Amino acid sequence: MSRQAVTAPGAAAVGPYAHSVRADGTVYLSGQTPLDGATGRLVAGGIEAQVRRCFVNLGAVLAAAGLGFEDVVKCTVFLTDMADFAAMNRVYAEHFTEPYPARTTIGVAALPLAARVEIEMVAHAPRA
């Protein structure tokens, strides 16, 4: 199996990891928090602003891999407060059409830099 790291301009990494890895026709996207890549800080605003920024960052990673949201087959959403689920779901729905990707949403105690949300994805890369 070959493994190729894909780095996206504008998406920040807060540790020693790749933004995504392409392997055997699948692209595994690392979790993205709502970091503004230009400042390295969390975006201002509530949960909807944070979810939107996660999608901006994820979109940049997908684009760097030559993919889009239509190629996503699985998402995992991490929330520090499950009361944010409905707001997250509204923003999430803006980025996908049927058939929707599979998804798991997990409540966690904390996320890096005190983010309220982190989202990771797996995408099928048929053009790889």
C-alpha positions in Angstrom: 0.0 0.0 0.0 1.3 3.4 -0.9 0.5 6.4 1.4 0.7 10.0 0.2 0.3 13.0 2.5 -1.8 15.9 1.2 -1.3 19.3 2.7 -3.9 22.1 2.3 -3.0 25.7 2.2 -4.9 27.7 4.8 -5.7 24.7 7.0 -3.7 24.7 10.3 -2.2 21.7 12.0 -1.5 21.8 15.7 0.7 18.7 15.8 2.8 16.3 13.8 0.2 15.0 11.4 -0.8 15.3 7.8 -4.0 17.2 6.8 -5.0 14.0 5.0 -3.5 10.8 3.6 -4.4 9.2 0.3 -4.1 5.4 0.3 -5.5 2.9 -2.2 -8.3 5.1 -3.5 -9.4 6.5 -0.2 -8.5 9.9 1.4 -8.5 10.0 5.2 -8.9 13.6 6.5 -7.5 14.5 9.9 -9.9 16.2 12.2 -10.2 19.9 11.7 -11.0 22.3 14.5 -12.3 25.8 13.8 -8.9 27.4 13.5 -8.3 30.3 11.3 -5.2 29.3 9.4 -4.0 32.9 9.0 -4.0 33.6 12.8 -3.7 30.2 14.3 -6.6 31.1 16.6 -10.1 29.8 17.0 -12.7 31.7 15.0 -14.9 34.1 17.0 -18.6 33.3 17.5 -20.7 30.4 18.7 -21.0 26.8 17.6 -22.4 27.6 14.1 -19.4 29.8 13.3 -17.1 27.1 14.6 -18.8 24.4 12.5 -18.6 26.6 9.4 -14.9 27.1 9.9 -14.4 23.4 10.3 -16.0 23.0 6.9 -13.9 25.7 5.4 -10.8 23.9 6.6 -12.1 20.5 5.5 -13.0 21.9 2.1 -9.5 23.2 1.6 -8.1 19.8 2.5 -10.5 18.1 0.1 -9.6 20.6 -2.7 -5.9 19.9 -2.1 -6.6 16.2 -2.7 -8.6 17.0 -5.9 -11.9 16.2 -4.2 -15.1 17.8 -2.9 -17.8 17.2 -0.3 -19.6 15.0 -2.8 -16.7 12.5 -2.5 -17.1 12.2 1.3 -18.4 8.8 2.5 -18.0 9.1 6.3 -17.8 11.9 8.9 -17.1 11.9 12.5 -18.1 14.9 14.6 -16.8 15.5 18.0 -18.8 18.0 20.2 -17.9 19.2 23.7 -21.5 19.9 24.4 -24.2 17.7 22.9 -26.6 20.6 23.4 -24.9 22.0 20.3 -26.1 19.0 18.2 -29.0 20.8 16.5 -27.0 23.9 15.5 -24.1 21.7 14.2 -26.6 19.6 12.2 -28.1 22.7 10.5 -24.6 23.9 9.3 -23.6 20.3 8.4 -26.7 19.9 6.2 -25.6 22.9 4.1 -22.6 20.9 2.8 -24.1 17.6 1.8 -26.9 16.3 -0.4 -28.5 12.9 -0.6 -27.2 10.3 -0.4 -25.6 11.7 2.7 -22.3 10.3 4.1 -22.4 8.0 7.0 -21.8 9.9 10.3 -21.0 9.4 13.9 -21.4 12.2 16.5 -19.5 11.8 19.7 -19.7 13.9 22.9 -16.2 14.5 24.3 -14.8 16.2 27.4 -12.5 18.6 25.6 -10.9 19.4 22.3 -7.6 21.1 21.3 -7.4 24.8 22.1 -10.8 24.6 23.8 -12.7 24.2 20.4 -16.3 23.2 20.7 -16.2 21.0 17.6 -13.9 18.9 15.5 -14.8 17.1 12.3 -12.9 14.4 10.5 -13.8 12.8 7.1 -13.1 9.9 4.9 -13.5 10.4 1.1 -13.5 8.1 -1.9 -10.9 9.2 -4.4 -11.8 7.4 -7.6 -9.5 9.7 -9.7 -6.5 8.7 -7.6 
